[in-house]
């Protein structure tokens, strides 16, 4: 790996290095991160930007006893390299390898398994409060990005910092980027700070802080007054944080390792909540990532010398089809507006923004606000489309309930990355959106299976006078499933006839179910395939006929078995007193799925064509007239 890195087996080994060696180690770490992400894919730009800060934190604190909370967590690669996981680092994000996020099952240095923004301040506050109640002296550190600090939960945590009467350090890692450029007034506020502090200003500020920070034994209250008065002219930005109960220091250069170590050693002695504002550069040390941090936020494998992504298939994805359909429909309807929560590229809404910049709104990592704002737009006659990843949509459940469904407003929830996502692991798998949305009165839940259906489903959703949730996976969209048919409320679509077995599939699973039916035909088994299209309302009449027929019914969905399409169909069978029907549910097990490729995970749980084929064969051999669940 590197001359120095090869000897770092724990953070304690950092204390054996002098300042020059620590800076050399930082460069070795950047090389290893770049080489590994080039092979495996992963979060590159954010990790290259936080190397020195991570090393400084581990040099100054002992996180065997102290605690570090990483907000979001995708910037934890240096942390993993120096906390005993160096030898396994080449396996990061690969199946059975290291997670790309902090994981409590991997190391005692990971306090929480995390993958969502905005949580670190609140959890750190809780841990600091626990130490305070017990009279314990272990240090608590939360590392929060400038995008994460704009999240509502971060503000709620900061607003309660006054509860802490002991040490608590919040490090604001400010690189002006989330996945896209950080959005909102707080972001503009931080930009103003950056623009008024040159690199030399930051070095002078750091030195000024070091000069006036108290040493052990010095009267703390008097020293803090001195700091506040002495730095008032240079630290005016802290006025937003200090009324919340945090002493503000900075901004300081996040790549000046030596000064960071000196500064953190002083700040950890301050016996009250402190916010340290650190300026870093995403992608530092790797020119392609420095010049284009958006593309290298979460990248697929790439050529290390050129930075070009490898093995691009060029096939259209569901996200591509969504963006194209929305643009087409928006050209003829001025009421259509689009909203995303810091995901314009991933959702495809960057393309919409190019066509309709005044009708596209990126609210930053604020999913709850995105949905509530959409409700306001809908109330005034617009047709808002809120594109959010399934895993992140969970954060806005209350607003979907109160501001959208309860008001019966025409808000379209475009749920990207639904189902199995892959390399980002359990925090990002979109396995529960059907369950919580299906429970809401007035909510319509549908899913397209091919490109024509995407346009039809979106057109239906935008014309419907109520809330509609439209889910689709992170996957290529595949071939069209025959001639286009109108998307009608609560109506399914038959895409293959068969007398022996019926497969009822939802969304993209119709594609793989059709493949499975073709494999079953080679076994002499004729399987019908029904594209459910809607999980709420169900096509009750068609499903009752299917359930009353004397053949097994396989229900295939890229969602948890609990609360999904299979549950809805079993509920229908119960309501209608349909007995002696054999229903085999194929879906995601009642567990948190680990990381791995989408293809590998789907195969593992039996949601590939061969898995469905085997389930069909088994159903015909099983004792008839029984209901079973398949949880592989």
Backbone torsions as a table, in degrees:
resi	resn	phi	psi	omega
1	UNK	NA	-58.1	-178.9
2	UNK	-170.2	155.4	-175.9
3	UNK	-55.8	-41.1	-179.4
4	UNK	-93.6	-41.0	-175.8
5	UNK	-61.1	-31.4	179.8
6	UNK	-61.3	-16.5	-177.4
7	UNK	-109.9	9.9	179.1
8	UNK	-99.4	99.4	179.8
9	UNK	-104.1	-12.9	175.9
10	UNK	-159.6	163.6	178.9
11	UNK	-58.1	-25.3	179.8
12	UNK	-61.1	-27.9	-179.9
13	UNK	-68.8	-20.0	178.7
14	UNK	-65.9	-29.9	-177.7
15	UNK	-71.4	-11.0	178.5
16	UNK	-85.5	-8.5	-175.3
17	UNK	-98.9	144.0	173.5
18	UNK	-84.4	179.9	-174.8
19	UNK	-62.7	-41.9	179.3
20	UNK	-63.1	-41.1	-179.6
21	UNK	-68.3	-35.4	177.1
22	UNK	-63.4	-39.7	177.1
23	UNK	-67.5	-36.0	175.9
24	UNK	-65.6	-40.8	178.5
25	UNK	-60.3	-39.8	178.6
26	UNK	-58.2	-41.7	-179.9
27	UNK	-69.7	-37.5	177.2
28	UNK	-63.0	-40.4	179.4
29	UNK	-64.3	-41.7	178.2
30	UNK	-59.8	-40.6	179.8
31	UNK	-63.4	-46.2	-178.9
32	UNK	-64.0	-43.5	179.2
33	UNK	-61.6	-46.0	-178.7
34	UNK	-62.4	-44.8	-178.8
35	UNK	-65.2	-41.2	-177.4
36	UNK	-70.0	-44.5	179.9
37	UNK	-67.4	-32.5	176.4
38	UNK	-59.7	-33.4	-179.7
39	UNK	-85.6	-43.0	-170.5
40	UNK	-99.4	-17.7	-166.1
41	UNK	79.5	167.6	179.0
42	UNK	143.5	-169.9	-178.3
43	UNK	-89.9	107.0	-173.8
44	UNK	-98.2	-57.7	-170.1
45	UNK	-58.1	-45.2	-177.9
46	UNK	-65.1	-36.4	-179.1
47	UNK	-73.0	-35.6	176.4
48	UNK	-67.2	-26.8	-177.3
49	UNK	-81.5	-13.6	-172.2
50	UNK	-117.6	16.7	-175.4
51	UNK	-62.1	-55.0	-177.3
52	UNK	-62.1	-41.3	-179.7
53	UNK	-63.3	-41.8	178.3
54	UNK	-62.5	-44.7	179.3
55	UNK	-63.9	-42.3	-179.7
56	UNK	-62.6	-42.0	179.8
57	UNK	-63.1	-44.4	-179.5
58	UNK	-72.1	-24.5	177.0
59	UNK	-72.6	-35.7	-172.3
60	UNK	-93.8	-26.7	-178.4
61	UNK	-114.8	157.5	175.4
62	UNK	-111.3	94.5	-172.8
63	UNK	-80.9	10.9	164.1
64	UNK	-71.4	-31.9	-179.1
65	UNK	-114.9	-44.2	173.7
66	UNK	-70.5	172.9	-178.5
67	UNK	-128.9	137.6	174.2
68	UNK	-121.5	130.4	179.5
69	UNK	-113.4	120.6	179.8
70	UNK	-96.9	119.8	176.5
71	UNK	-74.6	134.2	-170.5
72	UNK	69.0	-62.9	175.2
73	UNK	101.7	-10.9	-177.8
74	UNK	-71.6	-7.8	-179.6
75	UNK	-98.8	28.5	-170.8
76	UNK	-97.7	11.5	-171.9
77	UNK	-65.1	-44.6	176.4
78	UNK	-62.0	-43.2	176.8
79	UNK	-54.0	-43.5	-179.5
80	UNK	-68.7	-39.5	-178.0
81	UNK	-62.4	-33.1	-175.4
82	UNK	-99.9	2.7	-178.7
83	UNK	-114.6	40.7	172.0
84	UNK	86.6	8.5	-178.8
85	UNK	-114.1	18.4	-177.7
86	UNK	-58.8	-45.1	-175.1
87	UNK	-69.1	-25.4	-180.0
88	UNK	-94.3	-0.9	-170.3
89	UNK	-62.2	-30.0	-179.5
90	UNK	-62.8	-16.2	-178.0
91	UNK	-94.9	6.5	-173.3
92	UNK	-59.6	131.9	179.3
93	UNK	73.5	-3.4	176.4
94	UNK	-87.0	155.9	179.8
95	UNK	-57.5	132.5	-178.4
96	UNK	69.0	6.7	178.0
97	UNK	-100.0	-167.5	178.7
98	UNK	-65.9	146.1	173.6
99	UNK	-73.2	151.9	174.9
100	UNK	-80.8	2.6	-179.2
101	UNK	-131.0	163.3	173.1
102	UNK	-56.3	141.0	-174.8
103	UNK	-144.9	117.2	-176.3
104	UNK	-63.1	-21.3	179.3
105	UNK	-79.2	-12.4	-178.5
106	UNK	-91.4	-40.3	-169.3
107	UNK	-158.0	143.8	174.1
108	UNK	-67.3	-12.8	177.2
109	UNK	-76.8	-13.1	177.6
110	UNK	-97.5	107.5	-174.9
111	UNK	-74.4	-34.6	179.9
112	UNK	-136.7	148.8	166.5
113	UNK	-85.1	114.2	-171.9
114	UNK	-132.3	158.2	176.1
115	UNK	-163.6	0.6	178.4
116	UNK	-114.2	149.2	-177.1
117	UNK	-80.5	156.7	169.9
118	UNK	90.1	0.7	-172.6
119	UNK	-93.5	-22.4	-167.2
120	UNK	-65.1	-39.8	-177.5
121	UNK	-63.0	-45.9	-178.1
122	UNK	-65.7	-43.9	-179.8
123	UNK	-68.7	-37.2	176.6
124	UNK	-64.4	-40.3	178.3
125	UNK	-60.8	-42.5	178.6
126	UNK	-63.6	-41.1	-179.6
127	UNK	-69.3	-39.8	178.1
128	UNK	-65.3	-37.7	178.7
129	UNK	-65.6	-38.0	177.2
130	UNK	-63.3	-42.7	177.9
131	UNK	-63.7	-38.6	179.9
132	UNK	-63.8	-44.1	-178.8
133	UNK	-66.1	-31.2	-179.3
134	UNK	-91.5	-6.1	-177.9
135	UNK	71.4	28.1	-179.2
136	UNK	-93.9	155.8	-171.3
137	UNK	-110.1	3.2	-179.7
138	UNK	-59.1	143.4	-176.3
139	UNK	-83.5	149.9	178.0
140	UNK	-124.9	129.1	-179.3
141	UNK	-128.8	132.4	172.6
142	UNK	-117.5	128.7	178.2
143	UNK	-107.6	115.0	-172.8
144	UNK	-124.6	134.7	176.8
145	UNK	-81.2	163.9	179.8
146	UNK	-65.6	-24.8	175.0
147	UNK	-77.7	-40.1	-179.9
148	UNK	-66.4	-32.2	-177.3
149	UNK	-72.1	-16.3	176.9
150	UNK	-80.8	-12.6	179.2
151	UNK	-67.2	143.6	-176.6
152	UNK	-57.2	-37.9	-179.4
153	UNK	-64.5	-35.6	176.2
154	UNK	-61.2	-43.4	179.1
155	UNK	-64.6	-38.0	178.2
156	UNK	-63.5	-40.0	177.4
157	UNK	-65.6	-47.4	179.4
158	UNK	-60.1	-35.7	-178.9
159	UNK	-67.3	-16.2	179.5
160	UNK	-109.5	13.5	179.0
161	UNK	-61.3	-23.0	-178.9
162	UNK	-65.5	-14.7	178.7
163	UNK	-70.1	-20.3	-174.7
164	UNK	-92.7	125.9	179.1
165	UNK	-115.7	35.7	-178.4
166	UNK	-152.9	-171.8	-179.4
167	UNK	-63.1	136.1	168.3
168	UNK	-159.5	123.0	-178.7
169	UNK	-113.9	121.0	171.9
170	UNK	-105.7	118.2	178.2
171	UNK	-99.0	115.7	177.3
172	UNK	-90.8	103.5	179.7
173	UNK	-85.6	102.8	-170.2
174	UNK	-105.0	105.3	177.8
175	UNK	-122.1	10.0	176.6
176	UNK	66.1	10.2	-177.7
177	UNK	-132.4	140.5	162.3
178	UNK	-102.3	-117.9	167.3
179	UNK	-84.0	-38.9	170.2
180	UNK	-111.9	-175.2	177.6
181	UNK	-59.8	131.9	-177.6
182	UNK	-58.6	135.9	-174.0
183	UNK	-106.9	156.1	169.6
184	UNK	106.3	171.9	-176.4
185	UNK	-65.0	-37.6	177.9
186	UNK	-62.0	-40.0	178.4
187	UNK	-61.6	-43.5	179.3
188	UNK	-64.7	-35.3	177.9
189	UNK	-63.0	-44.2	179.2
190	UNK	-68.2	-34.8	175.7
191	UNK	-60.7	-41.7	179.3
192	UNK	-60.6	-39.2	177.4
193	UNK	-62.6	-46.6	-178.2
194	UNK	-60.6	-44.1	-175.5
195	UNK	-68.5	-23.7	-179.8
196	UNK	-95.8	3.2	178.2
197	UNK	-129.9	104.5	175.9
198	UNK	-73.7	172.7	178.5
199	UNK	-57.0	-43.8	-180.0
200	UNK	-65.7	-37.4	176.8
201	UNK	-60.1	-41.6	-178.9
202	UNK	-65.3	-39.4	178.6
203	UNK	-64.7	-41.6	178.7
204	UNK	-64.8	-40.3	178.1
205	UNK	-61.4	-44.6	178.7
206	UNK	-58.5	-45.4	-179.0
207	UNK	-65.7	-36.8	179.2
208	UNK	-65.1	-41.8	177.5
209	UNK	-61.4	-45.8	-178.1
210	UNK	-62.7	-36.3	-179.3
211	UNK	-64.4	-37.1	-171.7
212	UNK	-104.3	-8.4	178.5
213	UNK	-65.2	143.4	-178.1
214	UNK	-70.5	148.5	169.9
215	UNK	-101.7	167.1	-178.5
216	UNK	-58.7	134.5	178.4
217	UNK	96.1	-16.4	179.5
218	UNK	-82.6	141.8	-179.2
219	UNK	-59.5	116.9	-171.7
220	UNK	-67.0	-47.3	-175.2
221	UNK	-59.6	-44.3	-179.2
222	UNK	-64.2	-40.8	-179.0
223	UNK	-65.2	-39.8	-178.8
224	UNK	-67.7	-36.9	175.0
225	UNK	-60.6	-44.4	178.8
226	UNK	-58.2	-45.4	179.6
227	UNK	-60.0	-49.5	-174.5
228	UNK	-61.7	-43.3	180.0
229	UNK	-71.4	-42.0	-176.6
230	UNK	-68.2	-28.7	-176.4
231	UNK	-107.9	7.8	-172.7
232	UNK	-58.0	-39.0	-177.6
233	UNK	-70.9	-33.2	-179.0
234	UNK	-91.6	-21.2	-175.4
235	UNK	-109.3	31.9	177.8
236	UNK	-56.8	-28.3	179.8
237	UNK	-61.0	-25.4	-178.4
238	UNK	-66.6	-7.1	-179.0
239	UNK	-62.2	-22.6	178.5
240	UNK	-78.8	-26.8	-176.8
241	UNK	-95.8	-36.6	-174.6
242	UNK	-63.7	-37.6	175.4
243	UNK	-63.4	-18.9	177.7
244	UNK	-83.1	-6.8	176.8
245	UNK	103.6	13.9	177.0
246	UNK	-116.4	130.4	171.7
247	UNK	-71.2	130.6	-176.0
248	UNK	-101.6	133.1	174.2
249	UNK	-132.6	133.1	177.0
250	UNK	131.6	-169.8	1.9
251	UNK	-78.8	149.9	179.0
252	UNK	-124.8	160.1	-177.9
253	UNK	-73.9	115.0	-178.1
254	UNK	-76.8	0.0	177.6
255	UNK	-112.3	2.7	175.7
256	UNK	-91.4	87.5	-171.6
257	UNK	-59.9	-43.0	-176.3
258	UNK	-63.3	-46.2	180.0
259	UNK	-67.4	-37.7	178.0
260	UNK	-59.0	-43.0	-179.7
261	UNK	-63.7	-46.4	178.2
262	UNK	-59.9	-44.2	-176.3
263	UNK	-66.9	-45.5	-179.2
264	UNK	-65.6	-35.8	177.7
265	UNK	-62.7	-33.8	177.5
266	UNK	-77.1	-45.2	-174.4
267	UNK	-65.7	-29.9	-178.5
268	UNK	-68.6	-13.0	177.0
269	UNK	-88.8	-10.6	-178.5
270	UNK	-74.3	122.5	-168.4
271	UNK	-92.2	46.8	174.0
272	UNK	-163.2	167.7	-177.2
273	UNK	-62.5	135.4	-178.3
274	UNK	-131.4	141.4	170.6
275	UNK	-115.0	120.2	176.9
276	UNK	-104.0	119.4	-177.8
277	UNK	-94.4	114.1	-175.2
278	UNK	-115.7	129.9	178.1
279	UNK	-97.0	121.6	178.3
280	UNK	-127.4	170.3	179.8
281	UNK	-121.8	119.2	178.0
282	UNK	-62.6	138.3	176.5
283	UNK	79.4	9.4	-174.3
284	UNK	-55.9	131.6	177.2
285	UNK	94.4	-9.9	177.3
286	UNK	-131.7	103.3	-167.5
287	UNK	-52.9	-45.4	179.2
288	UNK	-57.9	-39.3	-180.0
289	UNK	-74.2	-32.9	177.0
290	UNK	-65.9	-41.2	-176.5
291	UNK	-80.9	-22.7	-179.2
292	UNK	-140.4	67.5	-177.2
293	UNK	-63.9	-25.2	178.5
294	UNK	-61.5	-46.8	-177.8
295	UNK	-68.5	-26.8	-177.7
296	UNK	-104.3	19.4	173.2
297	UNK	-65.4	-64.7	174.1
298	UNK	-127.6	102.6	-170.7
299	UNK	-110.0	154.0	168.7
300	UNK	-77.6	170.4	176.0
301	UNK	-52.2	145.2	-175.5
302	UNK	-142.9	165.0	177.6
303	UNK	-78.9	120.3	-171.2
304	UNK	-62.6	-36.3	-177.0
305	UNK	-74.6	-38.0	-174.9
306	UNK	-102.8	-21.7	-176.1
307	UNK	80.2	5.7	-178.9
308	UNK	-80.8	133.4	-179.4
309	UNK	-66.6	137.4	-178.5
310	UNK	-89.9	154.9	169.0
311	UNK	53.7	46.0	172.3
312	UNK	-74.7	124.5	-175.4
313	UNK	-75.3	-30.0	-176.9
314	UNK	79.8	-4.3	179.5
315	UNK	-75.1	147.4	179.9
316	UNK	-70.6	136.9	176.8
317	UNK	-100.3	169.4	175.2
318	UNK	-60.5	-37.3	178.9
319	UNK	-64.3	-40.4	176.8
320	UNK	-60.8	-47.4	-178.5
321	UNK	-63.1	-38.3	177.0
322	UNK	-61.1	-49.1	-177.8
323	UNK	-62.3	-44.8	179.7
324	UNK	-61.5	-43.4	-178.8
325	UNK	-66.1	-41.8	-179.0
326	UNK	-64.4	-42.2	178.5
327	UNK	-61.8	-45.1	-179.7
328	UNK	-59.8	-45.7	-178.3
329	UNK	-70.6	-34.8	-177.9
330	UNK	-69.1	-23.6	178.8
331	UNK	-64.5	-25.8	-177.3
332	UNK	-108.6	4.4	-178.9
333	UNK	-144.6	103.8	-177.3
334	UNK	-69.0	-11.9	-179.2
335	UNK	-77.4	-17.9	-174.9
336	UNK	-74.7	124.5	174.8
337	UNK	-128.7	155.3	-177.8
338	UNK	-120.9	142.5	-179.5
339	UNK	-133.9	137.9	172.0
340	UNK	-139.1	161.5	-179.0
341	UNK	-112.5	78.1	176.5
342	UNK	69.4	20.3	-178.9
343	UNK	-127.5	47.7	-178.1
344	UNK	-66.2	-37.6	-179.3
345	UNK	-73.0	-50.5	-176.5
346	UNK	-61.5	-36.1	-179.1
347	UNK	-85.5	-10.6	-176.9
348	UNK	86.3	-0.1	-177.1
349	UNK	-73.2	-10.3	172.0
350	UNK	-61.7	-33.2	177.3
351	UNK	-69.2	-38.9	176.2
352	UNK	-63.1	-39.5	-179.2
353	UNK	-63.8	-33.9	177.9
354	UNK	-64.2	-35.9	-178.3
355	UNK	-84.1	-39.6	-174.1
356	UNK	-133.8	68.2	-175.1
357	UNK	-59.2	-33.1	-177.7
358	UNK	-78.5	-9.3	-178.8
359	UNK	-113.1	14.6	179.5
360	UNK	-120.3	130.9	-176.0
361	UNK	-130.1	118.7	172.8
362	UNK	-103.9	112.9	-173.4
363	UNK	-95.0	5.1	-175.9
364	UNK	79.1	-169.5	-174.9
365	UNK	-78.0	69.4	-174.9
366	UNK	-141.0	69.2	-174.0
367	UNK	-64.3	-39.3	179.5
368	UNK	-61.2	-45.2	178.4
369	UNK	-63.5	-39.1	-179.4
370	UNK	-56.9	-45.7	-178.4
371	UNK	-70.6	-43.0	179.6
372	UNK	-63.9	-39.5	177.3
373	UNK	-64.2	-39.2	177.3
374	UNK	-60.6	-39.1	178.3
375	UNK	-61.5	-41.2	177.6
376	UNK	-63.7	-41.7	177.2
377	UNK	-63.0	-43.2	-180.0
378	UNK	-64.5	-37.6	179.5
379	UNK	-61.4	-29.6	-178.7
380	UNK	-95.7	13.4	171.2
381	UNK	100.8	-1.2	178.1
382	UNK	-85.5	168.4	177.6
383	UNK	-117.9	84.5	-176.4
384	UNK	-78.7	140.1	173.5
385	UNK	-116.5	117.9	-177.3
386	UNK	-104.7	109.1	-178.2
387	UNK	-98.9	111.7	-176.5
388	UNK	-140.1	144.4	175.4
389	UNK	-64.1	145.8	-177.4
390	UNK	-53.2	-46.9	-177.9
391	UNK	-60.2	-34.7	-177.7
392	UNK	-85.3	-21.4	179.1
393	UNK	-63.4	-26.8	178.0
394	UNK	-52.7	-32.1	-175.3
395	UNK	-68.5	-16.3	-175.7
396	UNK	-110.0	18.2	-175.4
397	UNK	-57.1	-42.2	-177.6
398	UNK	-62.9	-39.4	179.9
399	UNK	-70.9	-35.2	176.1
400	UNK	-62.5	-40.7	178.6
401	UNK	-67.2	-59.9	-168.5
402	UNK	-77.6	-48.6	-172.2
403	UNK	-89.0	-20.6	-176.3
404	UNK	-109.8	-65.4	-174.2
405	UNK	-65.9	-46.3	-178.9
406	UNK	-60.1	-35.0	180.0
407	UNK	-86.7	-8.4	-177.5
408	UNK	55.5	50.2	-176.8
409	UNK	-95.7	146.3	-178.1
410	UNK	-79.3	71.9	175.4
411	UNK	-105.1	130.9	177.7
412	UNK	-99.6	121.3	175.2
413	UNK	-96.5	106.7	177.6
414	UNK	-90.4	103.4	-169.4
415	UNK	-97.1	95.7	179.7
416	UNK	-81.8	162.7	177.3
417	UNK	55.7	35.9	176.5
418	UNK	-77.0	145.7	179.7
419	UNK	83.5	-148.3	-178.3
420	UNK	-73.8	125.0	-177.7
421	UNK	-99.4	-46.3	176.3
422	UNK	121.1	-118.2	-165.8
423	UNK	-61.8	-23.3	-178.1
424	UNK	-80.6	-11.7	170.0
425	UNK	81.2	-159.9	-167.1
426	UNK	-62.9	-28.5	-179.3
427	UNK	-73.3	-14.8	-174.9
428	UNK	-116.1	-7.5	179.0
429	UNK	-66.0	130.2	-176.5
430	UNK	-93.9	69.0	-167.1
431	UNK	-104.0	2.7	-172.2
432	UNK	-132.1	8.2	-175.4
433	UNK	-67.0	-39.2	179.6
434	UNK	-61.1	-44.8	-175.3
435	UNK	-59.2	-46.4	-175.8
436	UNK	-82.8	-26.3	178.7
437	UNK	-80.0	-36.0	-179.3
438	UNK	-63.6	-24.2	-178.4
439	UNK	-78.7	-10.2	-175.6
440	UNK	-89.9	125.4	174.5
441	UNK	-56.9	145.5	177.2
442	UNK	76.3	-9.9	-178.3
443	UNK	-79.5	131.2	173.9
444	UNK	-103.5	131.4	-178.1
445	UNK	-121.8	121.4	-178.8
446	UNK	-139.9	168.0	-178.1
447	UNK	-154.5	126.5	178.1
448	UNK	-82.8	150.9	-178.7
449	UNK	-106.3	-18.4	179.7
450	UNK	-147.9	-178.8	-174.5
451	UNK	-64.3	-47.2	177.0
452	UNK	-59.3	-37.7	179.0
453	UNK	-67.5	-31.1	177.1
454	UNK	-59.7	-47.4	179.7
455	UNK	-66.1	-41.2	180.0
456	UNK	-65.5	-42.4	-179.4
457	UNK	-65.2	-42.0	-179.8
458	UNK	-68.2	-39.5	176.8
459	UNK	-62.0	-45.1	177.0
460	UNK	-59.2	-47.2	-176.1
461	UNK	-62.0	-38.4	-178.0
462	UNK	-76.1	-20.4	176.8
463	UNK	-91.2	-18.8	-175.6
464	UNK	-74.5	137.7	-177.0
465	UNK	-93.2	61.7	178.5
466	UNK	178.6	178.0	-177.2
467	UNK	-74.0	140.1	178.2
468	UNK	-133.9	131.0	174.5
469	UNK	-106.9	121.9	-176.8
470	UNK	-119.0	112.2	-173.4
471	UNK	-107.9	148.1	177.8
472	UNK	-159.5	155.8	-171.1
473	UNK	-92.6	174.2	169.7
474	UNK	-87.5	87.3	-173.4
475	UNK	-162.1	161.2	170.5
476	UNK	-69.0	147.8	-168.2
477	UNK	-83.3	-15.0	173.7
478	UNK	75.3	-173.6	-176.1
479	UNK	-80.1	157.8	176.1
480	UNK	-69.7	141.5	-176.3
481	UNK	-92.4	48.5	179.5
482	UNK	96.8	-174.1	-178.2
483	UNK	-58.6	144.0	-179.3
484	UNK	-63.9	141.4	175.7
485	UNK	-127.7	145.3	-178.4
486	UNK	-59.7	138.2	174.7
487	UNK	-83.9	111.7	179.6
488	UNK	-118.4	144.6	-175.1
489	UNK	-52.7	121.9	173.6
490	UNK	68.3	24.9	-179.6
491	UNK	-116.1	130.2	178.4
492	UNK	-87.2	-178.0	-177.8
493	UNK	-140.6	126.2	176.6
494	UNK	-85.3	124.5	-179.4
495	UNK	-116.5	-3.7	174.7
496	UNK	-162.5	139.3	177.4
497	UNK	-94.2	151.6	177.9
498	UNK	-174.5	140.5	-173.4
499	UNK	-96.6	-18.9	-171.5
500	UNK	-90.3	-29.7	-168.7
501	UNK	-155.9	148.0	175.9
502	UNK	-125.4	127.1	176.6
503	UNK	-106.3	119.2	175.8
504	UNK	-104.6	116.4	-174.2
505	UNK	-122.0	155.3	-177.7
506	UNK	-119.2	126.9	175.3
507	UNK	62.4	-133.8	-175.8
508	UNK	-59.3	-24.1	179.7
509	UNK	-64.7	-18.1	174.9
510	UNK	-63.8	-33.8	179.1
511	UNK	-62.6	-51.8	-176.7
512	UNK	-72.1	-28.8	177.0
513	UNK	-67.5	-35.9	176.0
514	UNK	-65.2	-40.3	175.2
515	UNK	-60.8	-42.7	179.8
516	UNK	-63.8	-39.3	179.1
517	UNK	-62.3	-37.3	178.4
518	UNK	-67.8	-37.0	176.0
519	UNK	-66.7	-39.9	179.5
520	UNK	-64.2	-33.4	178.3
521	UNK	-60.7	-33.4	176.9
522	UNK	-67.5	-22.1	177.1
523	UNK	-90.3	2.9	-178.1
524	UNK	82.0	16.8	-179.9
525	UNK	-109.6	122.3	179.9
526	UNK	-94.8	111.8	-177.2
527	UNK	-110.4	126.7	170.7
528	UNK	-77.7	149.5	176.4
529	UNK	-127.0	123.6	178.1
530	UNK	-112.7	125.2	174.2
531	UNK	-88.7	104.5	-172.0
532	UNK	-61.3	-35.3	-178.0
533	UNK	64.1	-48.7	-178.4
534	UNK	-120.1	136.6	169.3
535	UNK	-103.6	-17.5	172.2
536	UNK	-153.3	117.2	-4.9
537	UNK	-76.0	147.8	175.5
538	UNK	-70.7	157.2	170.2
539	UNK	-81.4	78.6	-170.0
540	UNK	-60.9	-41.7	-176.9
541	UNK	-64.8	-46.5	179.1
542	UNK	-64.3	-41.1	-178.0
543	UNK	-69.4	-34.7	176.9
544	UNK	-63.1	-39.8	177.7
545	UNK	-64.1	-40.8	179.6
546	UNK	-64.9	-42.9	-176.7
547	UNK	-69.9	-27.7	-178.8
548	UNK	-85.2	-13.5	177.9
549	UNK	-72.6	152.1	-175.7
550	UNK	-88.0	70.8	177.9
551	UNK	-158.0	151.8	177.7
552	UNK	-64.5	150.1	178.0
553	UNK	-120.0	118.8	173.5
554	UNK	-97.0	128.8	176.6
555	UNK	-110.1	119.4	-172.8
556	UNK	-116.7	123.7	-179.3
557	UNK	-150.2	146.1	177.5
558	UNK	-92.6	64.1	-173.8
559	UNK	-160.6	163.3	176.7
560	UNK	-58.3	142.5	177.1
561	UNK	-63.2	-32.4	179.0
562	UNK	-77.4	117.6	173.6
563	UNK	87.7	3.3	-176.7
564	UNK	-96.7	-152.5	-177.3
565	UNK	-64.2	-43.9	-179.5
566	UNK	-60.4	-42.0	177.7
567	UNK	-60.7	-42.8	-179.8
568	UNK	-62.8	-40.4	179.8
569	UNK	-69.7	-39.7	176.7
570	UNK	-64.5	-36.5	175.6
571	UNK	-63.9	-40.0	177.8
572	UNK	-62.0	-45.0	178.9
573	UNK	-60.4	-38.1	178.3
574	UNK	-67.4	-44.8	-179.2
575	UNK	-62.5	-38.4	-176.5
576	UNK	-89.3	3.6	179.7
577	UNK	54.7	39.0	176.4
578	UNK	-84.2	115.3	-174.1
579	UNK	-109.9	167.4	176.5
580	UNK	56.0	39.7	175.6
581	UNK	-109.4	137.0	-179.2
582	UNK	-97.7	106.2	179.9
583	UNK	-110.3	122.6	177.9
584	UNK	-112.1	116.0	-176.8
585	UNK	-94.3	121.7	176.6
586	UNK	-113.9	114.2	-178.9
587	UNK	-162.8	-160.7	-178.0
588	UNK	-83.7	138.8	-177.6
589	UNK	-68.8	166.3	-179.7
590	UNK	-81.4	66.0	179.7
591	UNK	-157.4	166.5	176.7
592	UNK	-86.8	117.0	-177.0
593	UNK	-70.5	136.1	177.0
594	UNK	-74.4	-177.7	178.2
595	UNK	-84.2	159.8	-177.7
596	UNK	159.7	172.8	178.3
597	UNK	-68.7	153.2	178.2
598	UNK	-57.3	-43.9	-178.0
599	UNK	-61.3	-45.0	-178.7
600	UNK	-64.4	-43.2	-178.4
601	UNK	-67.2	-41.4	179.1
602	UNK	-63.4	-39.3	177.5
603	UNK	-64.7	-41.3	-177.0
604	UNK	-62.4	-35.5	-177.8
605	UNK	-97.9	8.1	173.7
606	UNK	80.9	25.1	179.3
607	UNK	-106.4	19.4	169.8
608	UNK	-96.5	175.5	-176.0
609	UNK	-59.6	-42.1	-179.0
610	UNK	-67.7	-38.9	178.6
611	UNK	-63.0	-41.9	178.4
612	UNK	-67.9	-38.8	177.0
613	UNK	-58.4	-47.7	-178.5
614	UNK	-65.6	-36.6	177.3
615	UNK	-65.1	-37.2	177.3
616	UNK	-66.1	-43.8	178.1
617	UNK	-61.4	-44.2	-179.2
618	UNK	-64.5	-37.8	-179.3
619	UNK	-62.4	-37.6	-179.0
620	UNK	-75.0	-22.2	178.1
621	UNK	-90.2	-17.4	-176.1
622	UNK	-71.9	161.1	175.5
623	UNK	-60.1	126.5	-177.6
624	UNK	-68.8	168.6	174.9
625	UNK	63.9	39.3	175.5
626	UNK	-138.0	153.8	179.4
627	UNK	-105.4	131.4	-179.3
628	UNK	-138.6	158.4	173.3
629	UNK	-117.0	135.8	176.5
630	UNK	-104.5	112.1	-179.9
631	UNK	-122.7	82.6	-175.8
632	UNK	-76.9	NA	NA
